[in-house]
C-alpha cells in the first residue's frame, strides 16, 4: 500500500453566498439558490485533492465540539482523521459573483494562536511519505519535528506579501518543497528569486492564478514558466490548494519530475474551478490526463 501524505492544516465550515447585486438589501431579501454550506479549509481542501487523485492522506486538524465541528467530522467520515479538540471550530463566509470572483470573510476563532499539537503530530507522522504543512500558526513548531524524522516537508505559504515577511520565515526555512501565490505581485520572477535566497527548499513553485505558475529547482537553478489551462470559472476559491495537492500527488506519490508534476497540477487547478465552493470540484487523475490530452 502507498504511504500516506500527512496534511496538517485548517478545517472550517464555509457558507457560500452567491450575490448578483452590488450589495445585500439592508431590509432583507430572498436569494433563490443563493446560499450553500460546505466543509472547507486549506487542510480539508488538500486532503480532498489528494484523495480525488488517488493519494492516501492523513489529516491532522483542530476542531471544536460544536455544530461546525460535528459537520466537519461527518463530512470527513472515512478519512484518516487525527483531531485535536479546541474551544470552537472556524467558519468562513464566501461571497461570490457570477464571474467566479470571490471575497472571504473569515472567523478563525482562536486557532491561529493555538499551541502546536506535538504529541498528536509525532503519533501521526510514522509511515508517511511526506508532511504537507499549511501555514496556520500552530504548525510552525511542527516543522523541525518532521525534519528530524527525515520526512520531506511541503509548505504552501499562500499569498505572499513580501519575501522577507516575518510570519513566513520559519516555513521558508523548514520546507523542502515550497509553494506561494505571486498572483498579486508586480514581478513574480523577482519575488521567486528573493524567496529562493531565503529558503532551504530544493523546489519552489510560485502560483500566478490565470497566468499559470513559475518553477525553480535547485538542480537547474532556472525559473521556468508553466502556462495555465483554459477553464470555466464557477468558484475560484481553493484553486491554489488544488494546485498544491496535485503537485504533491504527482511529485511524491507518482514520482514525476517537478516540471511534469507542475504541468499536471495546473491542469488539476483548472478543473477545480468548476466547483460550487472552495472544498468542491477536485479532479481525479483520469480527468487530469484527459485534460492534458
C-alpha positions in Angstrom: 0.0 0.0 0.0 1.2 3.5 -0.9 2.4 5.5 2.1 0.1 8.4 3.1 0.8 12.1 2.9 0.3 13.8 6.3 -1.6 17.1 6.0 -1.5 19.4 9.0 -4.0 22.3 8.5 -7.2 24.2 8.9 -10.7 22.8 8.7 -13.8 25.0 8.7 -17.5 25.3 7.7 -18.0 27.6 4.7 -21.2 29.4 3.9 -21.2 30.5 0.2 -23.4 33.5 -0.7 -23.9 33.9 -4.5 -24.6 37.6 -5.0 -25.7 39.1 -8.3 -26.4 42.6 -6.9 -23.9 45.2 -5.8 -24.9 44.7 -2.1 -27.4 43.0 0.1 -30.7 44.8 0.7 -30.5 46.0 4.4 -34.2 45.4 4.7 -33.7 41.7 3.9 -34.2 39.6 0.8 -34.9 36.2 -0.8 -31.9 34.8 -2.8 -33.1 31.7 -4.6 -30.3 29.1 -4.8 -28.0 31.8 -3.4 -26.8 30.1 -0.2 -25.0 26.9 0.3 -23.0 25.3 3.1 -19.8 23.1 2.7 -16.8 21.9 4.7 -13.6 23.6 3.6 -10.3 25.0 5.0 -6.9 24.6 3.5 -6.2 21.3 5.3 -9.6 19.8 4.1 -9.0 21.1 0.6 -5.6 19.4 0.4 -6.9 16.1 1.6 -9.8 16.2 -0.8 -7.5 17.0 -3.7 -5.1 14.2 -2.8 -7.8 11.6 -2.3 -9.5 12.5 -5.6 -6.2 11.9 -7.4 -5.6 8.6 -5.6 -3.1 9.6 -2.9 -3.8 8.2 0.6 -3.9 11.2 3.0 -4.0 11.7 6.8 -5.4 14.9 8.2 -4.3 16.4 11.5 -6.6 19.4 12.4 -8.2 21.3 15.3 -12.0 21.1 15.8 -14.4 22.1 18.4 -17.3 20.0 19.8 -19.8 22.3 18.2 -22.2 22.2 15.2 -19.5 23.3 12.8 -17.0 20.7 14.2 -19.6 17.9 14.0 -20.3 18.9 10.4 -16.6 18.6 9.6 -16.3 15.2 11.2 -19.4 13.9 9.4 -18.2 15.2 6.0 -14.7 13.6 6.5 -16.1 10.3 7.8 -13.9 7.6 6.3 -10.8 9.8 6.1 -7.8 9.1 8.3 -8.6 12.0 10.7 -6.5 13.0 13.7 -8.4 15.6 15.7 -7.1 17.9 18.4 -10.1 19.3 20.4 -10.3 23.1 20.8 -12.9 25.5 22.1 -14.6 26.3 18.7 -14.4 25.4 15.0 -13.5 28.1 12.5 -16.1 29.4 10.0 -15.9 31.3 6.7 -18.4 33.3 4.6 -17.5 33.3 0.9 -19.3 36.0 -1.2 -19.1 35.0 -4.9 -20.2 36.8 -8.1 -21.4 35.4 -11.4 -17.9 35.7 -12.9 -16.5 33.4 -10.2 -14.7 36.2 -8.3 -15.0 35.9 -4.5 -14.3 37.6 -1.2 -13.8 35.7 2.0 -14.9 36.8 5.4 -13.2 34.6 8.0 -13.8 33.9 11.7 -10.7 31.7 12.7 -11.7 31.7 16.4 -8.5 31.3 18.4 -6.9 28.6 16.2 -4.0 30.6 14.7 -2.6 31.1 18.2 -3.4 27.5 19.4 -0.4 25.6 20.8 1.3 23.1 18.5 -0.2 19.5 18.9 3.3 18.0 19.2 2.3 14.6 20.6 -0.5 14.1 18.1 1.8 15.0 15.3 4.5 12.6 16.5 1.9 9.8 16.6 0.6 10.6 13.1 4.0 11.0 11.3 5.4 7.5 11.2 5.0 5.8 7.9 4.1 9.0 6.0 5.8 9.7 2.7 5.8 13.5 3.2 4.2 16.1 5.5 2.2 18.9 4.0 2.3 21.8 6.5 -0.1 24.6 5.9 0.9 28.0 7.3 -1.6 28.3 10.1 0.3 29.3 13.2 0.0 26.0 15.2 2.0 24.1 12.5 5.1 26.3 12.9 6.6 24.3 15.8 6.0 21.0 14.0 8.4 21.8 11.1 11.6 20.8 12.9 10.0 17.6 14.2 9.3 16.5 10.6 12.8 17.4 9.5 14.3 15.5 12.5 12.3 12.4 11.5 13.6 12.6 7.9 10.2 13.2 6.4 10.1 15.7 3.5 8.1 18.8 4.1 5.9 20.6 1.6 4.5 24.0 2.6 2.3 26.5 0.8 2.6 29.9 2.4 -0.4 31.1 0.3 -0.4 34.7 -0.8 3.0 36.3 -0.3 3.1 39.9 0.7 6.9 40.2 0.7 9.7 37.6 0.6 11.0 38.9 4.0 7.7 38.9 5.8 8.5 37.7 9.4 5.5 35.3 9.6 6.6 33.2 6.6 10.3 32.8 7.5 10.0 29.6 9.6 8.2 28.0 6.7 10.7 29.2 4.2 13.5 27.7 6.3 11.6 24.5 7.1 10.3 23.4 3.7 11.9 21.0 1.2 9.2 21.9 -1.3 7.7 25.4 -1.1 4.7 27.0 -2.8 3.4 30.5 -2.7 1.0 32.7 -4.6 2.5 35.6 -6.5 -0.6 36.4 -8.4 -0.8 40.0 -7.0 2.9 40.8 -7.1 4.3 43.1 -9.8 7.4 40.9 -10.5 6.7 37.3 -9.6 10.0 36.0 -11.0 12.0 38.5 -8.9 9.9 37.5 -5.9 10.7 33.9 -6.5 14.4 34.6 -6.7 14.1 36.6 -3.4 12.3 33.7 -1.8 14.9 31.2 -3.1 17.7 33.2 -1.5 16.0 32.9 1.9 14.6 29.3 1.6 16.3 25.9 2.0 13.8 24.3 -0.4 15.0 22.3 -3.4 11.8 23.0 -5.3 9.8 26.3 -5.3 6.5 27.0 -7.1 5.1 30.5 -7.5 1.4 30.4 -8.5 0.3 33.1 -10.9 -3.5 32.5 -10.9 -4.7 32.8 -14.5 -1.1 33.2 -15.5 -0.2 29.6 -14.6 2.9 29.1 -12.3 6.6 29.5 -12.1 9.0 26.7 -11.1 12.5 26.9 -9.7 14.6 23.9 -8.7 18.0 23.9 -7.0 19.1 21.2 -9.5 18.8 23.5 -12.5 18.9 27.0 -10.9 16.4 28.1 -13.5 13.0 29.7 -13.4 10.6 28.1 -15.8 7.0 29.1 -16.7 4.1 26.7 -16.8 1.1 28.3 -18.6 -2.4 27.9 -17.1 -5.1 25.8 -18.8 -8.3 27.4 -20.0 -11.1 27.0 -17.6 -14.7 28.0 -17.0 -14.8 29.6 -13.5 -17.7 28.8 -11.2 -15.9 29.4 -7.9 -12.3 30.4 -7.8 -11.7 29.6 -4.1 -9.5 26.7 -3.4 -7.7 26.6 -6.8 -4.3 27.2 -5.1 -5.0 24.3 -2.7 -5.8 22.1 -5.7 -2.6 23.1 -7.3 -0.6 22.2 -4.1 -2.4 18.9 -3.6 -1.9 17.8 -7.2 1.8 18.9 -7.2 2.3 16.8 -4.1 0.5 13.9 -5.6 2.4 13.7 -8.8 5.8 14.6 -7.1 5.7 12.4 -4.1 3.1 9.6 -4.8 3.8 9.2 -8.6 7.4 10.2 -8.6 7.2 12.6 -11.5 9.9 15.3 -12.1 8.9 18.7 -10.8 8.3 20.3 -14.3 6.0 17.5 -15.3 4.3 17.5 -11.9 3.6 21.2 -12.2 2.0 20.8 -15.6 -0.3 18.2 -14.2 -1.0 20.3 -11.2 -2.0 23.3 -13.3 -4.5 21.0 -15.2 -5.9 19.9 -11.9 -6.3 23.5 -10.7 -8.1 24.5 -13.8 -10.6 21.6 -13.4 -11.1 22.6 -9.7 -12.7 25.9 -10.8 -15.9 24.1 -11.7 -16.7 23.5 -8.0 -19.6 25.1 -6.1 -17.4 26.0 -3.2 -13.8 26.2 -2.0 -13.8 22.5 -1.0 -15.5 21.1 -4.1 -14.7 20.2 -7.7 -11.4 18.4 -7.2 -10.2 16.4 -10.2 -9.4 12.7 -10.5 -6.2 11.5 -12.0 -8.1 10.3 -15.1 -9.6 13.8 -15.6 -6.1 15.4 -15.4 -4.8 13.1 -18.0 -7.8 13.7 -20.2 -7.3 17.5 -19.8 -3.7 17.2 -20.8 -4.7 15.3 -23.9 
